[in-house]
Amino acid sequence: MSMQPEATPPLNPDVSAHVVERALEQLEPLRVAVVGETIIDEYAYCDAIGKSGKEPMLVGSFLRCEAQAGGALAIANHLADFCQNVEVVSALGSFDRREEFVRDALRDNVRATLVTKPDSPTIVKRRYIDALSKSKLLGVYHMNGSPLTDVAPLEAAIRTAMARADLVIVADYGHGLLTESPVRLLTAHAKFLAVNTQINAANVGYNVLSKYPRFDFACVHEGELRLDAREADGPLEPLLARAKTRAQARALMVTRGFRGTVLITADDTIESCPALAERVVERVGAGDAVLALASVSLAAGLDPAVASVLANLGGAQAVTTVGNGASIRRTDIIAAARRRLPETCRPRLCVGDPR
């Protein structure tokens, strides 16, 4: 990618705090289903003691471990404060299931349908952290990433959820749950399909956006889009346009970290929005928050400029905590909008008719 510094895109002057508050009201009636892997994120805090006397190994004293509901669970929890009806379809392992933790971690208005993936534990991603500096020392995945073989229970749950959902959000972390058959089902029948295909250490090069032949909206980070396009450098807009056209999508968003987001619409309009974080504790989980609010905003028919601002406000809230330790809240979004946006309103940006 180019090493030239880029200017931060300006905020759209038509999006005010009043517009954001009105837009949030339009999200409430939407019925949302989230489909994807359950991931339990663990943070194991240690006190570094020093180097082992006999081996080139760092030794630490274990202090505590914190567990959080990540993956599809985190997205469902983010949406729970904005939509009255949220459902998650996911899978737990046949051993080390941790179902009680999972169900207790979900917000009260989130319904969960949890199938079983045979010969697998429930996915746990553990990060070992130096308690003093908060530096991450090591990450360990507890999982079986092989493809799900018996897809019938998962597909039955997906069909039931899709039948009552206005929006289906697919959070595909590439750990073997969403194979060709359920992907085909989702792309054929979801009323409004939003997709994220995440690149992580366990799936680099294998979990790309073109796995989904059709979607209405997708949200990926720039590296994920470029990997799928096999273009490490060059302008971003042509890649967005190509991916959008291939999937016959209504919109596609790319996240760019501190550079914010770029959104392309069905008519090839480009909507850029700056990152709105006021402080950053950790970036893990920010993409899930952006996906959640961008998807529900566009499915509700909000103007792309409003959807972009809402998504970036959600991402800004997510980076203020460690991982998915807290889901984003409507009151926090409104408070941030009042701090960061002008007060004047242009009601034309609050149109609620789906595009």
ZARO-119681 format. One record per residue: residue in three letters; x, y, z of N, C-alpha, C, CB in turn. Coordinates in steps of 0.1 Angstrom, whole numbers. Atoms other than C-alpha are relative to their C-alpha. Glycine has a CB too. Example, Ala and Ser with C-alpha at 12.3 -4.5 7.8 and 13.67 -1.06 7.14 Angstrom:
<recs>
REC   r  n.px  n.py  n.pz ca.px ca.py ca.pz  c.px  c.py  c.pz cb.px cb.py cb.pz
REC ALA     9   -12     0   123   -45    78     9    12     0   -10     0    12
REC SER    -9   -11     0   137   -11    71    -8    11     8     4     5   -14
</recs>
This chain:
<recs>
REC   r  n.px  n.py  n.pz ca.px ca.py ca.pz  c.px  c.py  c.pz cb.px cb.py cb.pz
REC MET     8   -12     0     0     0     0     9    13     0    -9     0    12
REC SER    -8   -13     0    11    36    -5     4     5    13    -9    11    -7
REC MET    -5    -6   -13    32    52    22    -3    14     1    15    -3     1
REC GLN     4   -15    -1    19    87    14   -11     2    10    -4     5   -14
REC PRO    11    -3    -9    -1   102    42   -12     4    -6     5    11    10
REC GLU    13    -4     6   -38   106    36    -7     9     9    -8   -13    -2
REC ALA     8    -9    -8   -60   134    47   -12    -7     6    -4    12    -9
REC THR    12     5    -7   -87   125    72   -13     5    -7     0     3    15
REC PRO    12    -5     7  -121   127    54    -8     8    10    -9   -11    -5
REC PRO     8    -8    -9  -144   154    68   -13    -7     4    -2    14    -6
REC LEU    14     4    -3  -177   147    86    -9     6   -10    -3     4    14
REC ASN    11    -6     9  -207   151    63    -8    11     8    -9   -12    -5
REC PRO     6   -11    -8  -221   185    74   -15    -2     1     3    13    -7
REC ASP    15     2    -1  -257   172    67    -4    -9    11    -5    -5   -13
REC VAL     3    10   -10  -255   147    95     2     7    14     8   -13     0
REC SER     0    -7   -13  -264   164   129    -3   -10    11   -10    12     0
REC ALA     4     8   -12  -270   151   164   -15    -3    -1     4     7    13
REC HIS    15     2     1  -307   155   158    -3   -10   -10    -7    13    -3
REC VAL     2    11    11  -305   134   126     3   -13     6     8     3   -12
REC VAL    -4    12    -6  -287   107   145   -11    -5    10    13     1     8
REC GLU    10     4    -9  -313   106   173   -13    -5    -7    -4    12    10
REC ARG    12     4     8  -342   104   148     3   -13    -7    -4    11   -10
REC ALA    -3    12     7  -324    77   129     0   -12     9    14     1    -6
REC LEU     0    11    -9  -320    56   160   -14    -5     3     7     4    13
REC GLU    14     4    -2  -357    56   165    -5   -10   -11    -9    12     1
REC GLN     4     8    11  -361    39   131     6   -14     0     3     7   -13
REC LEU    -7    13    -1  -339    10   141    -8   -10     9    14     1     5
REC GLU     6     9   -10  -361    -3   169    -9   -11    -5    -9     9     9
REC PRO     9    11     4  -388   -22   150     7   -11    -8   -11     6    -9
REC LEU    -7    10     8  -362   -41   129     2   -13     7    13     5    -6
REC ARG    -2    14    -6  -361   -79   135    13    -5    -6   -12   -10    -3
REC VAL   -13     3     4  -325   -90   133     4   -14     4    10    10     5
REC ALA    -6    13    -3  -309  -125   131    15     1    -3    -7   -11    -8
REC VAL   -15     0     1  -271  -129   136     4   -14    -1     7     7    12
REC VAL    -5    14     2  -255  -161   122    15     0    -1    -6    -5   -14
REC GLY   -15     1     0  -219  -170   129     5    -8    12     6    13    -1
REC GLU    -7     8   -10  -194  -186   152    -1     7    14    14    -2    -3
REC THR    -2    -4   -14  -196  -183   190    15     0     3    -8    -8    10
REC ILE   -14    -1    -4  -162  -171   203     0     5    14     9     8   -10
REC ILE    -2    -5   -13  -153  -168   239    14     6     1    -2   -11    11
REC ASP   -13    -7    -1  -125  -142   243     4     0    14    -1    14    -6
REC GLU    -6     0   -13  -103  -147   273    12     8     1     3   -15     5
REC TYR   -12    -8    -2   -78  -123   287     7    -5    13    -4    16     1
REC ALA    -7     6   -12   -53  -140   310    12    10     3     6   -14    -3
REC TYR   -10   -10    -4   -33  -113   329    10    -6     9    -7    11     8
REC CYS   -12     6    -7     2  -122   341     9    11     4     7   -10    -9
REC ASP   -11    -9    -5    30  -105   360    13    -6    -5     0     2    15
REC ALA   -13     6     5    63  -110   341    10    -2    11     5     9   -12
REC ILE   -11     2   -10    89  -126   363    14     1    -6    -2   -15     6
REC GLY   -13     0     6   117  -130   339     3   -11   -10    12     1    10
REC LYS    -4    11     9   136  -154   316     2   -13     8    12     4    -8
REC SER    -3    13    -6   136  -191   324    15    -2     1    -7   -11    -9
REC GLY   -14     2    -2   169  -202   338     6   -10   -10     2    -5    14
REC LYS    -6    10     8   173  -231   314    -5     1   -15    -4   -13     5
REC GLU     4    -1    14   154  -221   282    -3    15    -3   -13    -8    -1
REC PRO     2   -13     4   149  -190   261   -15     3     0     5     3   -15
REC MET    14    -1    -2   114  -185   275    -4    10    11    -6   -14     4
REC LEU     5    -9   -10    95  -157   292    -9    -7    10    -7    12    -7
REC VAL     8     6   -10    80  -167   325    -8    11     7     9    -7    11
REC GLY     9    -9    -7    50  -150   341    -7    -6    11    -9     7   -10
REC SER     8     5   -11    30  -153   373   -15     3    -4     4     7    13
REC PHE    14    -2     4    -7  -158   365    -7     8    11    -7   -14    -2
REC LEU     8    -8    -9   -30  -132   381   -15    -2    -1     3    15    -3
REC ARG    14     2     1   -65  -135   367    -3    -2   -15    -8    12     6
REC CYS     4     2    14   -85  -145   336   -14     6    -1     0   -15    -4
REC GLU    13    -5     3  -115  -126   322    -6    -5   -13     0    16    -1
REC ALA     7     6    12  -140  -142   298   -10    10    -5    -6   -14     3
REC GLN    10    -9     6  -161  -122   273    -7    -8   -11     6    13    -5
REC ALA     8     6    11  -188  -132   248     4     8   -13   -15     1     2
REC GLY    -4    -6    12  -173  -125   214    -6    -7   -13    15    -1    -2
REC GLY     6     5    13  -180  -134   177   -14     5    -2     1   -15     1
REC ALA    14    -4     3  -216  -135   167    -8     4    13    -8   -12    -5
REC LEU     6    -4   -12  -226  -131   204     2    15     3     5    -8    12
REC ALA    -2   -14    -2  -210   -97   206    -8     9    -9    15     3    -2
REC ILE     8    -8    10  -228   -85   175   -14     1     5     1    -6   -14
REC ALA    14     0    -5  -261   -96   189    -2     9    12    -4   -15     4
REC ASN     1    -8   -12  -254   -79   222     1    15    -4    11    -3    10
REC HIS     0   -13     4  -245   -47   204   -13     5    -5    11     2   -12
REC LEU    13    -4     6  -278   -47   185   -11     1    10    -3   -10   -10
REC ALA    12     1    -9  -299   -54   216    -4    13     6     5    -9    12
REC ASP     4   -13    -5  -299   -18   227    -6     9   -10    12     7     6
REC PHE     5    -8    11  -311    -6   193   -12    -6    -7    11     2   -10
REC CYS    11     8     6  -335   -33   181    -7    -8    11     5    -9   -12
REC GLN     8     7   -10  -363   -49   201     1   -15    -1   -15     5     0
REC ASN     0    14     2  -360   -83   185    13    -4    -7   -12    -3    -9
REC VAL   -13     5     5  -326   -99   181     1   -15     3    12     8     7
REC GLU    -2    15    -1  -318  -136   175    14    -3    -5   -11    -7    -8
REC VAL   -13     4     5  -285  -153   172     0   -15    -2    11     3    11
REC VAL    -1    14     3  -279  -187   155    15    -3    -1    -7    -3   -14
REC SER   -14     3    -1  -246  -203   163     2   -14     5     7    10    11
REC ALA    -3    13    -4  -228  -234   174     9     0    12     6    -8   -11
REC LEU    -9     3   -11  -212  -247   206     7   -13    -2    -7     1    14
REC GLY    -7    13     1  -188  -276   210    -7   -11     6    14     1     5
REC SER     6    12    -6  -197  -311   218     7    -3    14     2   -12    -9
REC PHE    -7     0   -13  -172  -308   248     5    14     3    11   -11     0
REC ASP    -4   -13    -4  -160  -279   268   -10    10    -5    14     4    -4
REC ARG    11    -7     7  -194  -265   258    -2    15     5   -13    -7     1
REC ARG     1   -13    -7  -197  -235   283   -13     7    -4    12     8    -4
REC GLU    13    -5     4  -234  -231   274    -5    10    11    -9   -11    -3
REC GLU     6    -9   -11  -243  -215   308     7    13    -1     3    -6    14
REC PHE    -6   -13     2  -217  -188   303    -5     7   -12    16    -2    -1
REC VAL     4    -7    12  -228  -181   268   -14     6     2    -1   -10   -12
REC ARG    14    -5    -2  -265  -178   277    -1    11    10   -10   -11     4
REC ASP     0   -11   -10  -258  -157   308     6    13    -6     8    -4    12
REC ALA    -7   -11     5  -236  -134   287    -9     8   -10    13    -4    -7
REC LEU     8    -7    10  -264  -125   262   -10     9     7    -8   -10    -8
REC ARG     9    -9    -5  -286   -95   267   -14    -6     1     0    13    -9
REC ASP    13     7    -3  -322  -102   279    -9    -1   -13    -7     9    10
REC ASN     8     1    12  -338   -95   245     6    -7   -12    -4    14    -4
REC VAL    -6     8    11  -315  -118   225    -4   -14     2    16     2     1
REC ARG     4    14     1  -329  -152   216    12    -7    -6   -13    -2    -7
REC ALA   -12     8     6  -302  -179   210    -5   -14    -4    11    -1    11
REC THR     1    14     4  -304  -211   190    14    -5    -2    -9    -1   -14
REC LEU   -13     5     0  -273  -231   196     1   -14    -4     7     3    14
REC VAL    -2    14     4  -265  -262   176    14    -5     5    -1    -1   -15
REC THR   -13     6    -5  -236  -286   184     9    -3   -12    -3   -12     8
REC LYS   -11     4    10  -204  -290   163     7   -12     6     9    12    -3
REC PRO    -6    13    -6  -193  -326   169    16     1     0    -4   -12    -8
REC ASP   -15     2    -2  -157  -334   180     7    14     1     5    -7   -12
REC SER    -6   -14    -1  -151  -297   188    -3     6    14    -6     9   -11
REC PRO     3    -8   -11  -148  -275   218    -7    13    -4    12     3     9
REC THR     4   -14     3  -166  -242   220    12     8    -2   -10     6    11
REC ILE   -12    -7     4  -142  -218   204     4    10    11    -2     8   -13
REC VAL    -6    -9   -10  -120  -200   230    13     6    -6     3    -7    14
REC LYS   -12    -7     4   -94  -174   220     6     7    12    -3    10   -12
REC ARG    -6    -5   -12   -71  -167   249    12     8    -3     4   -12    10
REC ARG   -11    -9     2   -47  -138   250     7     2    14    -5    14    -5
REC TYR    -8    -1   -12   -19  -137   276     5    15     0    11   -10     1
REC ILE    -3   -14     0   -13  -101   287     8     4    12   -13     8     0
REC ASP    -8    -5   -11    13   -84   308    -9    11     7    13     7    -5
REC ALA     9    -8    -8    -8   -68   336     4    14     1    -3    -6    13
REC LEU    -5   -13    -2    14   -38   340    -1     9   -13    15     0     5
REC SER    -1    -8    13    20   -26   304   -13    -2    -9    12    -4    -8
REC LYS    12     4     8   -12   -43   290     5    -5   -14   -10    12    -2
REC SER    -5     6    12    10   -57   262    -4   -14    -2    16     1    -1
REC LYS     4    14     2    -2   -89   246    12    -8    -3   -10     0   -12
REC LEU   -12     8     1    24  -116   249    -2   -12    -9     4    -5    14
REC LEU     3    12     8     7  -146   232   -15    -2    -1     7   -12     8
REC GLY    14     3     2   -26  -157   217     0   -15    -2    -6     8   -11
REC VAL     2    14     2   -38  -193   219   -15    -3    -4     4    -8    13
REC TYR    14     3     4   -69  -206   200    -3   -15     5    -2     1   -15
REC HIS     5    14    -3   -88  -236   215   -12    -2    -9    -4    -1    16
REC MET    11     2    10  -109  -248   186     3   -12    -9    -1    13    -9
REC ASN    -2    10    11  -114  -274   158    -5     8   -12    -8   -13     3
REC GLY     4    -8    11  -115  -254   126    -4    -8   -12    12     8    -4
REC SER     5     9    11  -125  -284   104   -14     3    -4     2   -15     3
REC PRO    13    -3     4  -157  -279    84   -11    -8     7    -2    -2   -15
REC LEU    12     7    -6  -191  -288   100    -5    -9   -11   -11    11     4
REC THR     4    10    10  -202  -320    83   -15    -2     0     7   -14     4
REC ASP    15     1     0  -238  -324    95    -6    14     1    -4    -9    12
REC VAL     5   -13     1  -253  -291    84   -15     1     2     4     7   -13
REC ALA    14     0    -1  -289  -301    88    -6     8    12    -6   -14     0
REC PRO     5    -8   -12  -295  -287   124     3    15    -2     7    -5    13
REC LEU    -3   -14     2  -277  -255   115    -9     6   -10    15     2    -4
REC GLU     9    -5    11  -297  -250    83   -14     1     4     1    -9   -13
REC ALA    14    -1    -6  -330  -257   101    -1    12     8    -3   -13     8
REC ALA     0   -12    -8  -321  -230   126     0    12    -8    11    -1    11
REC ILE    -2   -12     8  -311  -206    99   -14     3    -7    11    -2   -11
REC ARG    13    -2     7  -344  -212    80   -10     7     9    -5   -13    -6
REC THR    10    -5   -10  -365  -205   111     3    14     3     1    -8    13
REC ALA    -4   -13    -3  -345  -174   119    -3    10   -11    14     1     5
REC MET     2    -9    12  -346  -160    84   -15     3    -3     6    -7   -13
REC ALA    14    -2     3  -384  -165    82    -6    12     8    -8   -12     3
REC ARG     5   -11    -8  -389  -139   110     9    12     1    -3    -6    14
REC ALA   -10   -11    -1  -360  -116   103    -1    10   -12    14    -5     1
REC ASP    -2   -10    11  -359   -83    83    14     1    -5    -5    13     5
REC LEU   -15    -2     3  -321   -84    84     7   -13     6     5    13     6
REC VAL    -9    10    -5  -297  -113    86    15     4    -1    -2   -14    -8
REC ILE   -14    -4     0  -261  -105    96     8   -13     2     3    10    12
REC VAL    -9    12    -1  -235  -132    89    13     5     4     1    -7   -14
REC ALA   -13    -3    -5  -204  -130   110     8   -13    -2    -1     4    15
REC ASP    -7    12     4  -181  -155    93    15     2     4    -2    -3   -16
REC TYR   -13    -1    -5  -149  -159   112     9   -11    -6     0    -1    15
REC GLY    -8    10     7  -137  -188    90     5   -12     8    11     7    -6
REC HIS    -4    11    -9  -136  -215   117    -8   -13    -3    -1     4    14
REC GLY     6    13     4  -156  -242    98   -15    -1     2     6   -11     8
REC LEU    14     1    -2  -192  -234   107    -8     3   -12    -5    10    11
REC LEU     8    -4    12  -204  -217    75     7    -5   -12    -1    16     0
REC THR    -5     7    11  -197  -241    48    -8     3   -13     1   -16     2
REC GLU     6    -3    12  -209  -241    12   -15     0     0     5    -9   -11
REC SER    14     2     0  -244  -254    19    -8    11     7    -4   -13     5
REC PRO     7   -11    -7  -255  -229    46     3    14    -6     5     1    14
REC VAL    -3   -12     7  -238  -201    26   -10     2   -11    14     1    -5
REC ARG    10     0    11  -260  -210    -4   -14     3     5     1   -13    -7
REC LEU    13    -3    -6  -291  -210    18    -1    14     4    -2    -9    13
REC LEU     0   -14    -5  -283  -176    33    -1    10   -12    12     3     8
REC THR    -1   -10    11  -275  -159     0   -13    -1    -9    12    -3    -9
REC ALA    12     2     9  -307  -174   -17   -12     6     7    -2   -14    -2
REC HIS    13    -3    -7  -333  -165    10     0    11    10    -4   -13     6
REC ALA     1   -11   -10  -323  -137    34    -6    12    -6    14     3     5
REC LYS     7   -12     5  -345  -107    30     9    12    -2   -11     4    10
REC PHE   -11   -10     1  -316   -83    36    12    -7     6    -3    14     7
REC LEU   -12     8    -5  -282  -101    39    12    10     2     3   -11    -9
REC ALA   -13    -8    -3  -252   -83    56    11   -10     3    -2    10    11
REC VAL   -10    10    -1  -219  -101    55    13     6     5     2    -8   -13
REC ASN   -14    -3    -3  -185   -99    72     8   -14    -1     2     7    13
REC THR    -9    11     1  -157  -124    63    13     4     6     2    -6   -14
REC GLN   -12    -5    -8  -129  -119    89    12    -8    -4    -3    -1    15
REC ILE   -13     7     1   -93  -127    83     6     0    14    10     8   -10
REC ASN    -7     1   -13   -75  -140   114    11   -10    -2   -10    -4    11
REC ALA   -12     8     1   -45  -161   122    -3   -14    -5     7    -1    14
REC ALA     4    14     3   -64  -194   116    -5    -1   -14   -10    -5    10
REC ASN     6     2    14   -77  -186    81     5     9   -11   -15     2     2
REC VAL    -5    -9    10   -55  -162    63     1    -6   -14    14     5     4
REC GLY     0     4    14   -61  -165    26   -11   -10    -4    13    -7    -3
REC TYR    11    10     3   -91  -189    29   -14     5     3     3   -12     9
REC ASN    13    -5    -3  -119  -168    42    -2    14    -5    -2     0    16
REC VAL     1   -13     7  -127  -140    17   -14     3    -4     9    -1   -12
REC LEU    13    -5     3  -157  -120     7    -7    -7   -12     0    15    -2
REC SER     5     7    12  -161  -138   -27    -6   -14     3    10     0   -10
REC LYS     7    13    -4  -172  -169    -7   -15     2    -1     5    -3    15
REC TYR    14    -3     0  -206  -152    -7    -4     6   -14    -4    10    11
REC PRO     3    -4    14  -220  -150   -43    -9    12    -1    -6   -11    -8
REC ARG     9   -12     0  -246  -124   -33    -2     5    15   -14    -5    -5
REC PHE     4    -6   -13  -253  -100    -4    -6    13    -3    12     0    10
REC ASP     5   -13     2  -271   -68     1    10    11     5   -13     2     8
REC PHE   -10    -9    -6  -243   -52    22    11    -9     6    -7     9    11
REC ALA   -11     6    -7  -209   -62    34     9    11     6     9    -8   -11
REC CYS    -9    -9    -7  -185   -46    58    13    -8     3    -6     5    13
REC VAL   -13     7    -3  -148   -57    58    10    11     2     4    -9   -12
REC HIS   -10   -11    -1  -116   -39    66     8     0   -13    10    -3    12
REC GLU    -7    -2    13   -93   -27    38     8   -12    -4     8    12     0
REC GLY    -8    11     4   -69   -56    40    -8   -12    -4     8    -4    13
REC GLU     8    11     4   -97   -81    37    -5     2   -14   -12    -2     9
REC LEU     4    -3    14  -110   -64     5    11    -2    -9    -6    14    -1
REC ARG   -12     1     9   -75   -62   -10     4   -14    -1    11     9     6
REC LEU    -4    14     1   -67   -98    -2   -10    -7   -10    -1    -7    13
REC ASP     9     6     9   -99  -109   -20     2     4   -15   -14     3     4
REC ALA    -2    -5    14   -91   -87   -50    15    -2    -5    -2    15     0
REC ARG   -15     3     4   -53   -97   -50     6    13    -4     1   -10   -11
REC GLU    -6   -13     3   -44   -60   -50     4     7    13   -10     9    -8
REC ALA    -5    -6   -13   -22   -48   -22     1    15     0    14    -6     3
REC ASP    -2   -14     1   -19   -13   -35   -10     6   -11    15     4    -4
REC GLY     8    -6    10   -37    12   -57   -13     6     6    -4   -10   -11
REC PRO    12    -6    -5   -70    31   -54   -10   -10     6    -7     8   -11
REC LEU    10     9    -7   -97    16   -31   -13     0    -7    -1     5    14
REC GLU    14    -1     6  -128    28   -50    -3   -10   -10    -2    14    -5
REC PRO     3    10    10  -124     5   -80    -2   -14     6    11    -1   -10
REC LEU     2    13    -6  -121   -25   -57   -14    -1     7    11    -2    11
REC LEU    13     0    -6  -152   -15   -38   -11    -2   -11    -3    14     7
REC ALA     9     1    11  -171   -10   -71    -1   -14    -6     3    10   -11
REC ARG    -1    13     6  -160   -44   -84    -7   -10     9    14    -4    -3
REC ALA     6     9    -9  -170   -63   -53   -15     2     2     7     1    14
REC LYS    14    -3    -1  -203   -45   -50    -8    -5   -12    -2    15     1
REC THR     7     5    12  -212   -53   -86     0   -15    -1     8     6   -13
REC ARG    -1    14     1  -201   -89   -84   -12    -6     9    13    -6     5
REC ALA     9     6    -9  -224   -95   -54   -14     6    -2     4     3    14
REC GLN    13    -7     3  -253   -73   -68    -4     7    13   -10   -10    -5
REC ALA     3    -6   -13  -251   -54   -35    -5    14     0    13     0     9
REC ARG     5   -13    -1  -269   -23   -24    11    10     6   -12     1     9
REC ALA   -11    -8    -6  -238   -11    -5    11    -9     5    -6     9    12
REC LEU   -11     7    -6  -204   -21     7     9    10     7     9    -7   -12
REC MET    -8    -9    -9  -183    -6    35    14    -6     3    -7     4    13
REC VAL   -13     4    -4  -146    -8    41     5     8    12    11     2   -11
REC THR    -5    -6   -11  -131     0    75    15     2    -1    -3    -7    14
REC ARG   -14    -3     2   -97    17    76     7     4    13     1    11   -10
REC GLY    -6    -4   -13   -88    20   113    -1    14     3    15    -4     0
REC PHE     1   -14    -4   -79    55   123    -4     9   -12    14     4     5
REC ARG     5    -7    12   -88    66    87   -15     0    -1     7    -5   -12
REC GLY    15     1     1  -125    58    93    -5   -10   -10    -5    14    -4
REC THR     7    10     9  -147    41    67    -2     7   -14   -13    -5     6
REC VAL     4    -4    13  -155    43    30   -11    -9    -4    12    -1   -11
REC LEU    12     7     3  -189    33    18    -4     3   -15   -12     3     9
REC ILE     4    -2    13  -200    27   -18   -15    -5    -1     8    -8   -11
REC THR    14     3     1  -237    27   -27    -4    -7   -14    -9    12     2
REC ALA     4     6    12  -257    10   -55     3     8   -12   -15    -4     1
REC ASP    -2    -9    11  -253    40   -77    14     5    -1   -10    12     0
REC ASP   -15    -3     0  -215    42   -71     3    13     7     5     0   -14
REC THR    -4   -12    -9  -217    72   -47     9    -5    11   -13     6     6
REC ILE   -10     3   -11  -188    72   -23    -3     9    12    15     2    -5
REC GLU     2    -7   -13  -194    82    13    11    -3    10   -14    -3     6
REC SER   -11     2   -10  -163    87    35    -4     6    13    13     6    -6
REC CYS     3    -5   -13  -165    92    72    13    -2     9   -12    -8     7
REC PRO   -12     1    -9  -136    99    97    -3    -9    12     5    13     4
REC ALA     2     7   -13  -130    77   127    -3    10    11    14    -8     4
REC LEU     5   -10   -10  -147    93   157     4    -4    14   -15     0    -1
REC ALA    -4     4   -13  -129    76   186     7    12     7    10   -12    -1
REC GLU    -6   -10    -8  -120   100   214    11    -5     9   -10     7     9
REC ARG   -11     7    -6   -98    75   232     0   -15    -4     0     2    16
REC VAL    -1    14     5   -86    40   223     7    -8    11     8    -1   -13
REC VAL    -6    10   -10   -81    12   249     5   -12    -8   -10    -4    10
REC GLU    -3    11     9   -82   -17   224    -9    -1   -12    -1   -14     9
REC ARG     8     0    12   -93   -23   189    -8   -13    -3     9     3   -12
REC VAL     7    13     2  -105   -59   192   -15     3     2     5   -11    10
REC GLY    15    -2    -2  -143   -59   186    -5    12    -7    -4     0    14
REC ALA     5   -12     6  -145   -25   169    -7    -3   -13    11    10    -2
REC GLY     6     4    13  -152   -41   135   -14    -6     1     9    -9    -8
REC ASP    13     5    -2  -181   -60   149   -10    10     3     1   -11    12
REC ALA    10   -11    -3  -197   -29   163    -3     8   -12     7    10    11
REC VAL     3    -7    12  -193   -11   130    -9    -8    -9    14     3    -8
REC LEU     9     9     8  -208   -41   111   -14     1     6     5   -14     1
REC ALA    14     1    -5  -238   -42   135    -7    13    -3     1    -1    16
REC LEU     7   -12     2  -247    -5   133    -2     4   -15     6    11     7
REC ALA     1    -3    14  -240    -1    96   -11    -9    -7    14    -2    -7
REC SER     9     9     6  -260   -32    87   -15     4     3     2   -14     5
REC VAL    14    -3    -4  -291   -23   107    -4    14    -5    -1     0    16
REC SER     4   -13     6  -290    13    95    -4     0   -14    12    10     2
REC LEU     3     1    14  -289     4    59   -12    -8    -3    12    -6    -8
REC ALA    12     8     1  -315   -23    63   -13     8     3     1   -12     9
REC ALA    12    -8    -4  -338     3    79    -2    11   -10     2     6    14
REC GLY     2   -10    11  -334    25    48     6    14     3   -14     2    -2
REC LEU    -6   -13    -3  -313    53    64    10     4   -11     8    -1    14
REC ASP   -10    -5    10  -292    75    42    14    -5     3    -1    16     0
REC PRO   -14     5    -2  -257    62    36     9     9     9     7    -3   -13
REC ALA    -8    -9    -8  -242    93    52    -3    -2    15    -3    15    -4
REC VAL     4     2   -14  -262    87    84     5   -14     5   -15     1     2
REC ALA    -4    13    -4  -254    50    84    15     0     3    -3   -10   -12
REC SER   -15    -1    -2  -216    58    81     3     6    13     6     8   -12
REC VAL    -3    -7   -13  -217    82   110    -4    -9    12    -8    13     1
REC LEU     4     9   -11  -237    58   132    10   -12     2   -14    -6    -3
REC ALA    -9    11    -1  -213    29   123    13     5     7     3    -5   -14
REC ASN   -13    -5    -6  -182    51   132    -2     4    15     5    11    -7
REC LEU     3    -2   -14  -199    62   165     0   -13     8   -13     8     1
REC GLY     0    14    -6  -204    25   173    14    -5     2    -8    -9    -8
REC GLY   -14     4    -1  -168    17   165     8     8    11     7     1   -13
REC ALA    -6    -8    -9  -157    46   186    -3    -4    15    -4    15    -2
REC GLN     4     5   -13  -176    33   216     7   -13     3   -15    -2     1
REC ALA    -6    13    -2  -162    -2   211    14     0     4    -2    -9   -12
REC VAL   -14     0    -3  -126     8   213     3     6    14     8     8   -10
REC THR    -3    -6   -14  -130    24   248     1   -11    11   -11    10     3
REC THR    -1    11   -10  -131   -10   265     9   -11    -5   -14    -6     3
REC VAL    -8    12     4  -110   -42   264    -9   -10    -7     8    -6    12
REC GLY     8    10     7  -124   -65   238   -14     3    -1     2   -13     6
REC ASN    15    -2     0  -161   -70   240    -5     0    15    -7   -12    -7
REC GLY     3    -1   -14  -162   -62   277   -13     7     3    11     6     8
REC ALA    13    -7    -2  -192   -39   272    -6     2   -14     2    14     7
REC SER     6    -3    13  -217   -37   243    -3    15    -1   -13    -9    -1
REC ILE     3   -14     2  -224    -4   227   -15     3     4     2     4   -15
REC ARG    13    -5    -5  -254    16   241    -5    12    -7     1     3    15
REC ARG     7   -11     7  -279    39   226     3    13     6   -15    -2    -1
REC THR    -2   -13    -7  -274    66   253    14     5    -3    -2    -2    15
REC ASP   -14    -4     3  -236    66   246     1     5   -14    10   -12     2
REC ILE    -1    -5    14  -241    70   209    -6    14    -1    -8   -10   -10
REC ILE     7   -13     0  -265    99   215     9    11     6   -13     0     7
REC ALA    -9    -9    -7  -241   115   239    12     4    -9     5    -6    13
REC ALA   -12    -2     9  -211   111   215    -4     9   -12     6   -13    -5
REC ALA     5    -8    12  -232   125   186    -2    15     4   -14    -5    -5
REC ARG     1   -14    -5  -240   156   207    13     7     2    -8     0    13
REC ARG   -14    -6    -2  -203   161   214     7     3   -14     8    -9     8
REC ARG    -8     0    12  -190   155   179    -7     6   -12     4   -14    -3
REC LEU     8    -4    12  -218   166   155    -7    13     2   -10   -10    -4
REC PRO     7   -12    -2  -235   199   148   -14    -3     4     0     8   -14
REC GLU    14     2    -5  -270   204   162   -10     1   -11    -3    10    11
REC THR    10    -2    10  -287   215   130    -4   -13    -7     5    10   -10
REC CYS     5    12     6  -308   189   112    -5     2   -14   -11    -6     8
REC ARG     6     0    13  -317   182    76    -8   -13    -1    11     0   -12
REC PRO     9    12    -1  -347   158    78     1    -9   -12   -14     5     2
REC ARG     0     9    12  -342   145    43    10   -12     2     5     8   -12
REC LEU    -9    11    -3  -314   123    57    -6   -10     9    13     5     5
REC CYS     6     9    -9  -338   105    79   -11    -8    -6    -6     7    12
REC VAL    10     7     7  -359    89    52     0   -15     4     2     1   -15
REC GLY     0    13    -5  -370    55    65    -4   -11   -11   -10    -1    11
REC ASP     4    10    10  -380    38    32    13    -7    -5    -7     7   -12
REC PRO   -12     7     5  -356    10    22     3     3   -14    -3   -16     2
REC ARG    -4    -4    14  -336    17    -9     1   -13    -8    14     7     0
</recs>
